[in-house]
Amino acid sequence: MPTARSPEQPAEDLLPPGAGPAPSAVAALDGAIAAAFSNFGSLTKDGDNTYLKTSYLTLPTLLDAVRPALMAQGVLITSALRLVPGGFVCQTTLQHSGGGWRSSQFPVGDPGNAQKVAAAATYGLRINLQQLLAITGQDDDGQPAQQFAAPAAAAYAQAAPPQQQPWAPPASQPQPDPSAYV
């Protein structure tokens, strides 16, 4: 039977062991990221997408702009490819020296084509890092990049049934009851 949390009881006391970083550790990570923001280098778009006729921030420029400021605040960027049912995901994590972490995943494709996976992993790392740091891109005419998200999501939904999404957890994995931690 779940127990109600009193205002004096820290939420991390109610989480099962290994359920993630303690909220206080995540708060320390958030504070470190906030402190790093003012020291980020230039986030000027330096790549050109000739197909869409837009420019974008390349991964090397993004890493050069944010890595020194994050490292000075005790935040490490890690990224890895993980094999999941149906393909790979690029998982990018911001890890704080105080134990807090945040992670983002991006599907990168079929394991049968190494070159496409590597290219998509680079793209995935850039997108994940921008999402984790709340760095949004705009196209050349100043319109938010989100204008492309709805058509892409609709096309993907028609192309692949939900059970084929490589980032979905395996069906056999038990899911925790969220009401148990309230």
N, C-alpha and C positions, 0 to 999 in steps of 0.2 A: 504494500500500500504506500503510495507516494506521500511524502510529508511536505507540508507547506513550509516555505522558508520565511523565517522571521526577518525583519529589516536589519537586525544586528548580525545575522548569520551570513558569512560570505558565500556567494553562489558556488565558488569552487569546492566548498565542502560537500556539496550535493552531487557533484559529478562523479561518475565511476572512475577508478584509476585508468589512466591512459586514454581518456575521452578527448584529450586535447590540452592545450596550454591553459593554465589558470587565467581567469579574467584579468587579474592584476598584472600578469606577465604580458598579456595582449595589450593592456593599457600602456605598459612601459614601451612596447614596440611602437604603438601608435604615437606616443610622445617623441620617440626617437625619429620616426619618419617625419613628423611635423617639424622637428628641429632641423632636419636635413633639407627640407623644402627650400629654405631661403638660400642654401648654398649649392643648389643644383646648377650645373653649367648650362650652356646654351642648348635649348631644345628646338632649334631651328630645323625645319624639314630640309633634308639634304638628298633625298632620293626622289626619282621620278618614275611614276607608273605610266608608261606610254600607252598601255591598253585603256586605262580609265582616264588618262590625261589629268592626273593629279600628282601632287607631291606628298611625301611622307617622311617621317623621322626614321632613319635607318637604325638597326640594332647597334652597330658600333658607336654611333653618335649618342644614342640613348644611354648605353652603358658608360661611355666616357663622361656624360653629363651627370649621372646619378650615383655611380659607384663610389667615388671618393667621399661625397657628402654622407652617404649611407654608412660607409665603413667607419667614418669619424664618429658616428653615433652608435657604433656597435651592431650594425645591421649588415648581415651577409646575404647575398643573392645566390641561390643555388637553383639548378635546373637539371632535370633528368627526363629521359624517355622511359615510359612504363608500358609494358606490353599488357593489354587488356583484351577481353574478348572482342574480336572484330578489328583490331589494329593497335595503334599506339596512341598515347596521350603525352603531351609535353607538360610536365608538372614543374612549375616555378614556385619557389618558396622564399619568403623573406624571413630570416631567422635573426632574432635579437639575442644579444649576449645575456639578457635577463631571463631567457627561456621562452619568450613569446614567439609565435610564428603565425604567418598567414600564407596560404597556398592557393594557387589558381591552376586550373588544368585546361588544356586546349587540345582537341582531337587532331591528330596529324596523319592519319591514314593507314593504308594497307601495308603490312610488313613485307609484302612481295616486291616492293620497289624502293630500294634503299635511297636512291637519289631524291625521289619525291618526299620520302619521309624526312630526310635531312633538311631539305628546303622548307618543308612545312614546320619542322621543329624550330628552325630559326625564326620563322614567322610567329609560331606559337609563343616562343620566349618573349619576343617583342610585345605581342598583344597581352600576354599574361602580366608582364612587368608594368606596362602602361595601366592595366586595370588595377593591379595591386597598389600602385602609387597615385591613382586617380589622375593620370596624365592623359587628357583626351586629345585626339587629333582632329584637325579640320582640313577640308580639302582646299584647293586654291582659291575658290570664291568665297571662303569663309563659312560655308555650310558645315554643320557637324557631320562627322563620319557616320553617325547613327542613321543617316538617311539611307545608307546601303544595307543596314541590318535587317529591316523588315522583308525586303524582297529576297535577300539571301536565306533568311530563316524559312520563308514560304517555299522557296525552291528546294531547300534541304528536306523539309517535311514531306514533300511530294516524292523525293528521290529515295528516301530511306525510311523504312518503318521504324518506330521508336525502339523496338527490341534490338536493332542493329547499331544503335548509337554506341561508339566505343567507350565513351566516358560514363555510361550507365553502370551502376554496381551490379555484380552478378546476382541473378535472381535467388540463388541459394544462400546469399549472405543475409543473416538476420538483421533487421533494422531495429534500432532502439525505440522505445516508447517515449516520445518527447514529454508526455505528461508526467513521467516519473521524475523529471528533474525540475519541476516548477516549485 
